[in-house]
């Protein structure tokens, strides 16, 4: 890990009251995981929307 990142983690740990650098890294990785999951959910939702748009009128007529 670069010295710049190490200093940032140490500063963040002190400023936010974390007990260790490992805890800061764990929190950061959890946030990254949440971001990636959100991105995947948005992609899946987009695919569902496209599928739905293609089938919404199948077999239905305007009354």
PQR file with spaces between the fields and no chain letter, atoms N, CA, C, O and H, PARSE charges and radii, in Angstrom:
ATOM       1  N    UNK     1       0.853   -1.162    0.000 -0.4000 1.5000
ATOM       2  CA   UNK     1       0.000    0.000    0.000 -0.0000 2.0000
ATOM       3  C    UNK     1       0.904    1.233    0.000  0.5500 1.7000
ATOM       4  O    UNK     1       1.946    1.255    0.656 -0.5500 1.4000
ATOM       5  N    UNK     2       0.494    2.237   -0.733 -0.4000 1.5000
ATOM       6  CA   UNK     2       1.320    3.435   -0.842 -0.0000 2.0000
ATOM       7  C    UNK     2       1.338    4.216    0.478  0.5500 1.7000
ATOM       8  O    UNK     2       0.398    4.134    1.269 -0.5500 1.4000
ATOM       9  H    UNK     2      -0.352    2.219   -1.265  0.4000 1.0000
ATOM      10  N    UNK     3       2.404    4.964    0.702 -0.4000 1.5000
ATOM      11  CA   UNK     3       2.471    5.794    1.904 -0.0000 2.0000
ATOM      12  C    UNK     3       1.333    6.816    1.973  0.5500 1.7000
ATOM      13  O    UNK     3       0.852    7.143    3.058 -0.5500 1.4000
ATOM      14  H    UNK     3       3.168    5.030    0.059  0.4000 1.0000
ATOM      15  N    UNK     4       0.912    7.312    0.825 -0.4000 1.5000
ATOM      16  CA   UNK     4      -0.189    8.278    0.796 -0.0000 2.0000
ATOM      17  C    UNK     4      -1.475    7.652    1.309  0.5500 1.7000
ATOM      18  O    UNK     4      -2.185    8.260    2.110 -0.5500 1.4000
ATOM      19  H    UNK     4       1.303    7.047   -0.056  0.4000 1.0000
ATOM      20  N    UNK     5      -1.779    6.447    0.857 -0.4000 1.5000
ATOM      21  CA   UNK     5      -2.981    5.754    1.336 -0.0000 2.0000
ATOM      22  C    UNK     5      -2.873    5.404    2.816  0.5500 1.7000
ATOM      23  O    UNK     5      -3.845    5.514    3.562 -0.5500 1.4000
ATOM      24  H    UNK     5      -1.202    5.953    0.206  0.4000 1.0000
ATOM      25  N    UNK     6      -1.691    4.986    3.228 -0.4000 1.5000
ATOM      26  CA   UNK     6      -1.488    4.652    4.635 -0.0000 2.0000
ATOM      27  C    UNK     6      -1.728    5.874    5.517  0.5500 1.7000
ATOM      28  O    UNK     6      -2.377    5.770    6.557 -0.5500 1.4000
ATOM      29  H    UNK     6      -0.901    4.896    2.622  0.4000 1.0000
ATOM      30  N    UNK     7      -1.208    7.031    5.107 -0.4000 1.5000
ATOM      31  CA   UNK     7      -1.434    8.267    5.871 -0.0000 2.0000
ATOM      32  C    UNK     7      -2.905    8.630    5.890  0.5500 1.7000
ATOM      33  O    UNK     7      -3.434    9.030    6.927 -0.5500 1.4000
ATOM      34  H    UNK     7      -0.681    7.115    4.261  0.4000 1.0000
ATOM      35  N    UNK     8      -3.575    8.494    4.744 -0.4000 1.5000
ATOM      36  CA   UNK     8      -5.001    8.810    4.680 -0.0000 2.0000
ATOM      37  C    UNK     8      -5.792    7.917    5.631  0.5500 1.7000
ATOM      38  O    UNK     8      -6.648    8.395    6.375 -0.5500 1.4000
ATOM      39  H    UNK     8      -3.145    8.169    3.902  0.4000 1.0000
ATOM      40  N    UNK     9      -5.505    6.632    5.601 -0.4000 1.5000
ATOM      41  CA   UNK     9      -6.210    5.684    6.470 -0.0000 2.0000
ATOM      42  C    UNK     9      -5.968    6.023    7.936  0.5500 1.7000
ATOM      43  O    UNK     9      -6.897    6.010    8.744 -0.5500 1.4000
ATOM      44  H    UNK     9      -4.810    6.244    4.996  0.4000 1.0000
ATOM      45  N    UNK    10      -4.726    6.324    8.272 -0.4000 1.5000
ATOM      46  CA   UNK    10      -4.395    6.675    9.659 -0.0000 2.0000
ATOM      47  C    UNK    10      -5.127    7.955   10.078  0.5500 1.7000
ATOM      48  O    UNK    10      -5.669    8.029   11.181 -0.5500 1.4000
ATOM      49  H    UNK    10      -3.972    6.335    7.616  0.4000 1.0000
ATOM      50  N    UNK    11      -5.141    8.948    9.207 -0.4000 1.5000
ATOM      51  CA   UNK    11      -5.850   10.200    9.501 -0.0000 2.0000
ATOM      52  C    UNK    11      -7.351    9.939    9.652  0.5500 1.7000
ATOM      53  O    UNK    11      -7.978   10.439   10.586 -0.5500 1.4000
ATOM      54  H    UNK    11      -4.701    8.888    8.311  0.4000 1.0000
ATOM      55  N    UNK    12      -7.916    9.170    8.749 -0.4000 1.5000
ATOM      56  CA   UNK    12      -9.352    8.873    8.793 -0.0000 2.0000
ATOM      57  C    UNK    12      -9.704    8.103   10.062  0.5500 1.7000
ATOM      58  O    UNK    12     -10.727    8.370   10.692 -0.5500 1.4000
ATOM      59  H    UNK    12      -7.407    8.764    7.990  0.4000 1.0000
ATOM      60  N    UNK    13      -8.861    7.157   10.432 -0.4000 1.5000
ATOM      61  CA   UNK    13      -9.062    6.366   11.653 -0.0000 2.0000
ATOM      62  C    UNK    13      -9.148    7.283   12.869  0.5500 1.7000
ATOM      63  O    UNK    13     -10.051    7.150   13.695 -0.5500 1.4000
ATOM      64  H    UNK    13      -8.030    6.940    9.920  0.4000 1.0000
ATOM      65  N    UNK    14      -8.210    8.204   12.969 -0.4000 1.5000
ATOM      66  CA   UNK    14      -8.177    9.126   14.103 -0.0000 2.0000
ATOM      67  C    UNK    14      -9.362   10.084   14.068  0.5500 1.7000
ATOM      68  O    UNK    14     -10.012   10.311   15.088 -0.5500 1.4000
ATOM      69  H    UNK    14      -7.476    8.312   12.298  0.4000 1.0000
ATOM      70  N    UNK    15      -9.640   10.643   12.898 -0.4000 1.5000
ATOM      71  CA   UNK    15     -10.708   11.639   12.765 -0.0000 2.0000
ATOM      72  C    UNK    15     -12.088   11.048   13.029  0.5500 1.7000
ATOM      73  O    UNK    15     -12.955   11.726   13.579 -0.5500 1.4000
ATOM      74  H    UNK    15      -9.112   10.459   12.069  0.4000 1.0000
ATOM      75  N    UNK    16     -12.298    9.803   12.648 -0.4000 1.5000
ATOM      76  CA   UNK    16     -13.622    9.179   12.768 -0.0000 2.0000
ATOM      77  C    UNK    16     -13.746    8.247   13.971  0.5500 1.7000
ATOM      78  O    UNK    16     -14.816    7.689   14.216 -0.5500 1.4000
ATOM      79  H    UNK    16     -11.593    9.252   12.202  0.4000 1.0000
ATOM      80  N    UNK    17     -12.675    8.078   14.711 -0.4000 1.5000
ATOM      81  CA   UNK    17     -12.737    7.285   15.931 -0.0000 2.0000
ATOM      82  C    UNK    17     -12.715    5.777   15.745  0.5500 1.7000
ATOM      83  O    UNK    17     -13.181    5.037   16.612 -0.5500 1.4000
ATOM      84  H    UNK    17     -11.806    8.531   14.512  0.4000 1.0000
ATOM      85  N    UNK    18     -12.180    5.318   14.627 -0.4000 1.5000
ATOM      86  CA   UNK    18     -12.046    3.875   14.440 -0.0000 2.0000
ATOM      87  C    UNK    18     -10.894    3.354   15.287  0.5500 1.7000
ATOM      88  O    UNK    18      -9.974    4.100   15.620 -0.5500 1.4000
ATOM      89  H    UNK    18     -11.801    5.919   13.923  0.4000 1.0000
ATOM      90  N    UNK    19     -10.947    2.088   15.631 -0.4000 1.5000
ATOM      91  CA   UNK    19      -9.944    1.499   16.521 -0.0000 2.0000
ATOM      92  C    UNK    19      -8.679    1.067   15.795  0.5500 1.7000
ATOM      93  O    UNK    19      -7.604    1.009   16.393 -0.5500 1.4000
ATOM      94  H    UNK    19     -11.695    1.482   15.360  0.4000 1.0000
ATOM      95  N    UNK    20      -8.806    0.762   14.502 -0.4000 1.5000
ATOM      96  CA   UNK    20      -7.641    0.261   13.771 -0.0000 2.0000
ATOM      97  C    UNK    20      -7.748    0.621   12.294  0.5500 1.7000
ATOM      98  O    UNK    20      -8.813    0.980   11.791 -0.5500 1.4000
ATOM      99  H    UNK    20      -9.679    0.809   14.016  0.4000 1.0000
ATOM     100  N    UNK    21      -6.616    0.513   11.623 -0.4000 1.5000
ATOM     101  CA   UNK    21      -6.614    0.727   10.171 -0.0000 2.0000
ATOM     102  C    UNK    21      -7.403   -0.374    9.477  0.5500 1.7000
ATOM     103  O    UNK    21      -8.041   -0.137    8.451 -0.5500 1.4000
ATOM     104  H    UNK    21      -5.750    0.222   12.032  0.4000 1.0000
ATOM     105  N    UNK    22      -7.356   -1.566   10.034 -0.4000 1.5000
ATOM     106  CA   UNK    22      -8.126   -2.677    9.459 -0.0000 2.0000
ATOM     107  C    UNK    22      -9.617   -2.371    9.471  0.5500 1.7000
ATOM     108  O    UNK    22     -10.335   -2.710    8.530 -0.5500 1.4000
ATOM     109  H    UNK    22      -6.837   -1.758   10.867  0.4000 1.0000
ATOM     110  N    UNK    23     -10.077   -1.737   10.530 -0.4000 1.5000
ATOM     111  CA   UNK    23     -11.494   -1.375   10.611 -0.0000 2.0000
ATOM     112  C    UNK    23     -11.856   -0.354    9.530  0.5500 1.7000
ATOM     113  O    UNK    23     -12.920   -0.447    8.917 -0.5500 1.4000
ATOM     114  H    UNK    23      -9.494   -1.462   11.295  0.4000 1.0000
ATOM     115  N    UNK    24     -10.976    0.614    9.297 -0.4000 1.5000
ATOM     116  CA   UNK    24     -11.203    1.612    8.243 -0.0000 2.0000
ATOM     117  C    UNK    24     -11.268    0.923    6.885  0.5500 1.7000
ATOM     118  O    UNK    24     -12.151    1.216    6.080 -0.5500 1.4000
ATOM     119  H    UNK    24     -10.112    0.690    9.795  0.4000 1.0000
ATOM     120  N    UNK    25     -10.343    0.018    6.631 -0.4000 1.5000
ATOM     121  CA   UNK    25     -10.314   -0.698    5.353 -0.0000 2.0000
ATOM     122  C    UNK    25     -11.559   -1.563    5.205  0.5500 1.7000
ATOM     123  O    UNK    25     -12.126   -1.646    4.116 -0.5500 1.4000
ATOM     124  H    UNK    25      -9.625   -0.220    7.285  0.4000 1.0000
ATOM     125  N    UNK    26     -11.988   -2.202    6.276 -0.4000 1.5000
ATOM     126  CA   UNK    26     -13.195   -3.028    6.238 -0.0000 2.0000
ATOM     127  C    UNK    26     -14.422   -2.190    5.892  0.5500 1.7000
ATOM     128  O    UNK    26     -15.244   -2.595    5.070 -0.5500 1.4000
ATOM     129  H    UNK    26     -11.527   -2.135    7.161  0.4000 1.0000
ATOM     130  N    UNK    27     -14.544   -1.028    6.515 -0.4000 1.5000
ATOM     131  CA   UNK    27     -15.666   -0.126    6.218 -0.0000 2.0000
ATOM     132  C    UNK    27     -15.613    0.310    4.752  0.5500 1.7000
ATOM     133  O    UNK    27     -16.637    0.341    4.070 -0.5500 1.4000
ATOM     134  H    UNK    27     -13.876   -0.698    7.182  0.4000 1.0000
ATOM     135  N    UNK    28     -14.419    0.645    4.280 -0.4000 1.5000
ATOM     136  CA   UNK    28     -14.263    1.074    2.886 -0.0000 2.0000
ATOM     137  C    UNK    28     -14.650   -0.042    1.917  0.5500 1.7000
ATOM     138  O    UNK    28     -15.310    0.213    0.910 -0.5500 1.4000
ATOM     139  H    UNK    28     -13.588    0.620    4.834  0.4000 1.0000
ATOM     140  N    UNK    29     -14.247   -1.260    2.213 -0.4000 1.5000
ATOM     141  CA   UNK    29     -14.587   -2.386    1.338 -0.0000 2.0000
ATOM     142  C    UNK    29     -16.082   -2.679    1.357  0.5500 1.7000
ATOM     143  O    UNK    29     -16.657   -3.029    0.326 -0.5500 1.4000
ATOM     144  H    UNK    29     -13.710   -1.467    3.031  0.4000 1.0000
ATOM     145  N    UNK    30     -16.710   -2.543    2.508 -0.4000 1.5000
ATOM     146  CA   UNK    30     -18.164   -2.722    2.579 -0.0000 2.0000
ATOM     147  C    UNK    30     -18.883   -1.682    1.734  0.5500 1.7000
ATOM     148  O    UNK    30     -19.849   -2.003    1.041 -0.5500 1.4000
ATOM     149  H    UNK    30     -16.243   -2.259    3.345  0.4000 1.0000
ATOM     150  N    UNK    31     -18.415   -0.436    1.785 -0.4000 1.5000
ATOM     151  CA   UNK    31     -19.020    0.613    0.961 -0.0000 2.0000
ATOM     152  C    UNK    31     -18.816    0.332   -0.525  0.5500 1.7000
ATOM     153  O    UNK    31     -19.723    0.544   -1.330 -0.5500 1.4000
ATOM     154  H    UNK    31     -17.630   -0.176    2.348  0.4000 1.0000
ATOM     155  N    UNK    32     -17.639   -0.141   -0.884 -0.4000 1.5000
ATOM     156  CA   UNK    32     -17.365   -0.498   -2.278 -0.0000 2.0000
ATOM     157  C    UNK    32     -18.271   -1.636   -2.728  0.5500 1.7000
ATOM     158  O    UNK    32     -18.793   -1.619   -3.843 -0.5500 1.4000
ATOM     159  H    UNK    32     -16.902   -0.314   -0.230  0.4000 1.0000
ATOM     160  N    UNK    33     -18.454   -2.620   -1.862 -0.4000 1.5000
ATOM     161  CA   UNK    33     -19.336   -3.742   -2.181 -0.0000 2.0000
ATOM     162  C    UNK    33     -20.771   -3.256   -2.378  0.5500 1.7000
ATOM     163  O    UNK    33     -21.443   -3.681   -3.318 -0.5500 1.4000
ATOM     164  H    UNK    33     -18.030   -2.634   -0.956  0.4000 1.0000
ATOM     165  N    UNK    34     -21.243   -2.374   -1.505 -0.4000 1.5000
ATOM     166  CA   UNK    34     -22.594   -1.827   -1.645 -0.0000 2.0000
ATOM     167  C    UNK    34     -22.750   -1.084   -2.968  0.5500 1.7000
ATOM     168  O    UNK    34     -23.772   -1.209   -3.643 -0.5500 1.4000
ATOM     169  H    UNK    34     -20.697   -2.029   -0.742  0.4000 1.0000
ATOM     170  N    UNK    35     -21.731   -0.311   -3.330 -0.4000 1.5000
ATOM     171  CA   UNK    35     -21.770    0.434   -4.590 -0.0000 2.0000
ATOM     172  C    UNK    35     -21.853   -0.516   -5.783  0.5500 1.7000
ATOM     173  O    UNK    35     -22.625   -0.285   -6.713 -0.5500 1.4000
ATOM     174  H    UNK    35     -20.902   -0.210   -2.781  0.4000 1.0000
ATOM     175  N    UNK    36     -21.064   -1.574   -5.752 -0.4000 1.5000
ATOM     176  CA   UNK    36     -21.077   -2.554   -6.840 -0.0000 2.0000
ATOM     177  C    UNK    36     -22.418   -3.288   -6.909  0.5500 1.7000
ATOM     178  O    UNK    36     -22.924   -3.547   -8.000 -0.5500 1.4000
ATOM     179  H    UNK    36     -20.437   -1.762   -4.996  0.4000 1.0000
ATOM     180  N    UNK    37     -22.993   -3.622   -5.756 -0.4000 1.5000
ATOM     181  CA   UNK    37     -24.306   -4.272   -5.739 -0.0000 2.0000
ATOM     182  C    UNK    37     -25.375   -3.341   -6.293  0.5500 1.7000
ATOM     183  O    UNK    37     -26.243   -3.765   -7.055 -0.5500 1.4000
ATOM     184  H    UNK    37     -22.581   -3.412   -4.869  0.4000 1.0000
ATOM     185  N    UNK    38     -25.308   -2.070   -5.906 -0.4000 1.5000
ATOM     186  CA   UNK    38     -26.275   -1.098   -6.418 -0.0000 2.0000
ATOM     187  C    UNK    38     -26.173   -1.003   -7.934  0.5500 1.7000
ATOM     188  O    UNK    38     -27.188   -0.943   -8.628 -0.5500 1.4000
ATOM     189  H    UNK    38     -24.602   -1.726   -5.287  0.4000 1.0000
ATOM     190  N    UNK    39     -24.956   -0.989   -8.441 -0.4000 1.5000
ATOM     191  CA   UNK    39     -24.731   -0.937   -9.887 -0.0000 2.0000
ATOM     192  C    UNK    39     -25.313   -2.180  -10.568  0.5500 1.7000
ATOM     193  O    UNK    39     -25.946   -2.078  -11.619 -0.5500 1.4000
ATOM     194  H    UNK    39     -24.132   -1.037   -7.877  0.4000 1.0000
ATOM     195  N    UNK    40     -25.099   -3.340   -9.970 -0.4000 1.5000
ATOM     196  CA   UNK    40     -25.623   -4.589  -10.532 -0.0000 2.0000
ATOM     197  C    UNK    40     -27.148   -4.609  -10.502  0.5500 1.7000
ATOM     198  O    UNK    40     -27.783   -5.060  -11.455 -0.5500 1.4000
ATOM     199  H    UNK    40     -24.585   -3.423   -9.117  0.4000 1.0000
ATOM     200  N    UNK    41     -27.741   -4.119   -9.404 -0.4000 1.5000
ATOM     201  CA   UNK    41     -29.206   -4.066   -9.310 -0.0000 2.0000
ATOM     202  C    UNK    41     -29.786   -3.129  -10.363  0.5500 1.7000
ATOM     203  O    UNK    41     -30.809   -3.435  -10.976 -0.5500 1.4000
ATOM     204  H    UNK    41     -27.225   -3.753   -8.630  0.4000 1.0000
ATOM     205  N    UNK    42     -29.134   -1.988  -10.571 -0.4000 1.5000
ATOM     206  CA   UNK    42     -29.611   -1.048  -11.593 -0.0000 2.0000
ATOM     207  C    UNK    42     -29.540   -1.680  -12.976  0.5500 1.7000
ATOM     208  O    UNK    42     -30.451   -1.514  -13.788 -0.5500 1.4000
ATOM     209  H    UNK    42     -28.304   -1.739  -10.073  0.4000 1.0000
ATOM     210  N    UNK    43     -28.456   -2.406  -13.245 -0.4000 1.5000
ATOM     211  CA   UNK    43     -28.304   -3.082  -14.535 -0.0000 2.0000
ATOM     212  C    UNK    43     -29.391   -4.129  -14.715  0.5500 1.7000
ATOM     213  O    UNK    43     -30.002   -4.211  -15.780 -0.5500 1.4000
ATOM     214  H    UNK    43     -27.716   -2.541  -12.586  0.4000 1.0000
ATOM     215  N    UNK    44     -29.638   -4.926  -13.692 -0.4000 1.5000
ATOM     216  CA   UNK    44     -30.673   -5.958  -13.766 -0.0000 2.0000
ATOM     217  C    UNK    44     -32.044   -5.331  -13.955  0.5500 1.7000
ATOM     218  O    UNK    44     -32.854   -5.832  -14.735 -0.5500 1.4000
ATOM     219  H    UNK    44     -29.142   -4.859  -12.826  0.4000 1.0000
ATOM     220  N    UNK    45     -32.309   -4.244  -13.251 -0.4000 1.5000
ATOM     221  CA   UNK    45     -33.588   -3.549  -13.380 -0.0000 2.0000
ATOM     222  C    UNK    45     -33.767   -3.007  -14.793  0.5500 1.7000
ATOM     223  O    UNK    45     -34.864   -3.055  -15.351 -0.5500 1.4000
ATOM     224  H    UNK    45     -31.651   -3.837  -12.618  0.4000 1.0000
ATOM     225  N    UNK    46     -32.691   -2.494  -15.361 -0.4000 1.5000
ATOM     226  CA   UNK    46     -32.733   -1.980  -16.729 -0.0000 2.0000
ATOM     227  C    UNK    46     -33.071   -3.099  -17.714  0.5500 1.7000
ATOM     228  O    UNK    46     -33.850   -2.896  -18.646 -0.5500 1.4000
ATOM     229  H    UNK    46     -31.801   -2.455  -14.908  0.4000 1.0000
ATOM     230  N    UNK    47     -32.487   -4.275  -17.506 -0.4000 1.5000
ATOM     231  CA   UNK    47     -32.761   -5.410  -18.388 -0.0000 2.0000
ATOM     232  C    UNK    47     -34.204   -5.875  -18.247  0.5500 1.7000
ATOM     233  O    UNK    47     -34.843   -6.228  -19.239 -0.5500 1.4000
ATOM     234  H    UNK    47     -31.854   -4.439  -16.749  0.4000 1.0000
ATOM     235  N    UNK    48     -34.717   -5.876  -17.031 -0.4000 1.5000
ATOM     236  CA   UNK    48     -36.115   -6.258  -16.808 -0.0000 2.0000
ATOM     237  C    UNK    48     -37.041   -5.260  -17.483  0.5500 1.7000
ATOM     238  O    UNK    48     -38.022   -5.651  -18.115 -0.5500 1.4000
ATOM     239  H    UNK    48     -34.198   -5.590  -16.225  0.4000 1.0000
ATOM     240  N    UNK    49     -36.732   -3.967  -17.353 -0.4000 1.5000
ATOM     241  CA   UNK    49     -37.548   -2.937  -17.994 -0.0000 2.0000
ATOM     242  C    UNK    49     -37.597   -3.142  -19.504  0.5500 1.7000
ATOM     243  O    UNK    49     -38.658   -3.010  -20.116 -0.5500 1.4000
ATOM     244  H    UNK    49     -35.934   -3.650  -16.840  0.4000 1.0000
ATOM     245  N    UNK    50     -36.456   -3.464  -20.107 -0.4000 1.5000
ATOM     246  CA   UNK    50     -36.413   -3.687  -21.550 -0.0000 2.0000
ATOM     247  C    UNK    50     -37.248   -4.905  -21.934  0.5500 1.7000
ATOM     248  O    UNK    50     -37.976   -4.874  -22.927 -0.5500 1.4000
ATOM     249  H    UNK    50     -35.594   -3.572  -19.610  0.4000 1.0000
ATOM     250  N    UNK    51     -37.144   -5.964  -21.157 -0.4000 1.5000
ATOM     251  CA   UNK    51     -37.940   -7.164  -21.435 -0.0000 2.0000
ATOM     252  C    UNK    51     -39.424   -6.871  -21.280  0.5500 1.7000
ATOM     253  O    UNK    51     -40.238   -7.309  -22.093 -0.5500 1.4000
ATOM     254  H    UNK    51     -36.553   -5.989  -20.351  0.4000 1.0000
ATOM     255  N    UNK    52     -39.768   -6.138  -20.246 -0.4000 1.5000
ATOM     256  CA   UNK    52     -41.172   -5.804  -19.993 -0.0000 2.0000
ATOM     257  C    UNK    52     -41.730   -4.950  -21.128  0.5500 1.7000
ATOM     258  O    UNK    52     -42.839   -5.193  -21.603 -0.5500 1.4000
ATOM     259  H    UNK    52     -39.107   -5.782  -19.586  0.4000 1.0000
ATOM     260  N    UNK    53     -40.964   -3.952  -21.561 -0.4000 1.5000
ATOM     261  CA   UNK    53     -41.417   -3.091  -22.652 -0.0000 2.0000
ATOM     262  C    UNK    53     -41.678   -3.896  -23.920  0.5500 1.7000
ATOM     263  O    UNK    53     -42.584   -3.574  -24.688 -0.5500 1.4000
ATOM     264  H    UNK    53     -40.063   -3.754  -21.175  0.4000 1.0000
ATOM     265  N    UNK    54     -40.891   -4.937  -24.137 -0.4000 1.5000
ATOM     266  CA   UNK    54     -41.061   -5.752  -25.330 -0.0000 2.0000
ATOM     267  C    UNK    54     -42.261   -6.677  -25.276  0.5500 1.7000
ATOM     268  O    UNK    54     -42.733   -7.129  -26.320 -0.5500 1.4000
ATOM     269  H    UNK    54     -40.155   -5.199  -23.513  0.4000 1.0000
ATOM     270  N    UNK    55     -42.766   -6.968  -24.089 -0.4000 1.5000
ATOM     271  CA   UNK    55     -43.868   -7.924  -23.969 -0.0000 2.0000
ATOM     272  C    UNK    55     -45.150   -7.317  -23.431  0.5500 1.7000
ATOM     273  O    UNK    55     -46.172   -8.001  -23.375 -0.5500 1.4000
ATOM     274  H    UNK    55     -42.383   -6.601  -23.242  0.4000 1.0000
ATOM     275  N    UNK    56     -45.126   -6.073  -23.042 -0.4000 1.5000
ATOM     276  CA   UNK    56     -46.286   -5.480  -22.379 -0.0000 2.0000
ATOM     277  C    UNK    56     -47.546   -5.530  -23.245  0.5500 1.7000
ATOM     278  O    UNK    56     -48.650   -5.675  -22.719 -0.5500 1.4000
ATOM     279  H    UNK    56     -44.296   -5.517  -23.088  0.4000 1.0000
ATOM     280  N    UNK    57     -47.395   -5.413  -24.544 -0.4000 1.5000
ATOM     281  CA   UNK    57     -48.567   -5.405  -25.406 -0.0000 2.0000
ATOM     282  C    UNK    57     -48.926   -6.752  -25.995  0.5500 1.7000
ATOM     283  O    UNK    57     -49.929   -6.864  -26.699 -0.5500 1.4000
ATOM     284  H    UNK    57     -46.498   -5.295  -24.971  0.4000 1.0000
ATOM     285  N    UNK    58     -48.137   -7.775  -25.727 -0.4000 1.5000
ATOM     286  CA   UNK    58     -48.402   -9.094  -26.297 -0.0000 2.0000
ATOM     287  C    UNK    58     -49.767   -9.619  -25.872  0.5500 1.7000
ATOM     288  O    UNK    58     -50.042   -9.775  -24.682 -0.5500 1.4000
ATOM     289  H    UNK    58     -47.322   -7.684  -25.155  0.4000 1.0000
ATOM     290  N    UNK    59     -50.599   -9.884  -26.837 -0.4000 1.5000
ATOM     291  CA   UNK    59     -51.899  -10.487  -26.572 -0.0000 2.0000
ATOM     292  C    UNK    59     -52.933   -9.549  -25.989  0.5500 1.7000
ATOM     293  O    UNK    59     -54.046   -9.970  -25.673 -0.5500 1.4000
ATOM     294  H    UNK    59     -50.376   -9.757  -27.804  0.4000 1.0000
ATOM     295  N    UNK    60     -52.589   -8.310  -25.847 -0.4000 1.5000
ATOM     296  CA   UNK    60     -53.538   -7.354  -25.283 -0.0000 2.0000
ATOM     297  C    UNK    60     -54.013   -6.409  -26.375  0.5500 1.7000
ATOM     298  O    UNK    60     -53.253   -6.047  -27.273 -0.5500 1.4000
ATOM     299  H    UNK    60     -51.685   -7.968  -26.104  0.4000 1.0000
ATOM     300  N    UNK    61     -55.248   -6.025  -26.288 -0.4000 1.5000
ATOM     301  CA   UNK    61     -55.765   -5.045  -27.240 -0.0000 2.0000
ATOM     302  C    UNK    61     -56.330   -3.873  -26.465  0.5500 1.7000
ATOM     303  O    UNK    61     -56.746   -4.004  -25.314 -0.5500 1.4000
ATOM     304  H    UNK    61     -55.865   -6.319  -25.558  0.4000 1.0000
ATOM     305  N    UNK    62     -56.334   -2.749  -27.109 -0.4000 1.5000
ATOM     306  CA   UNK    62     -56.918   -1.560  -26.488 -0.0000 2.0000
ATOM     307  C    UNK    62     -58.427   -1.692  -26.496  0.5500 1.7000
ATOM     308  O    UNK    62     -59.017   -1.954  -27.544 -0.5500 1.4000
ATOM     309  H    UNK    62     -55.996   -2.643  -28.044  0.4000 1.0000
ATOM     310  N    UNK    63     -59.041   -1.521  -25.387 -0.4000 1.5000
ATOM     311  CA   UNK    63     -60.499   -1.622  -25.289 -0.0000 2.0000
ATOM     312  C    UNK    63     -61.129   -0.267  -25.363  0.5500 1.7000
ATOM     313  O    UNK    63     -62.353   -0.151  -25.297 -0.5500 1.4000
ATOM     314  H    UNK    63     -58.562   -1.308  -24.536  0.4000 1.0000
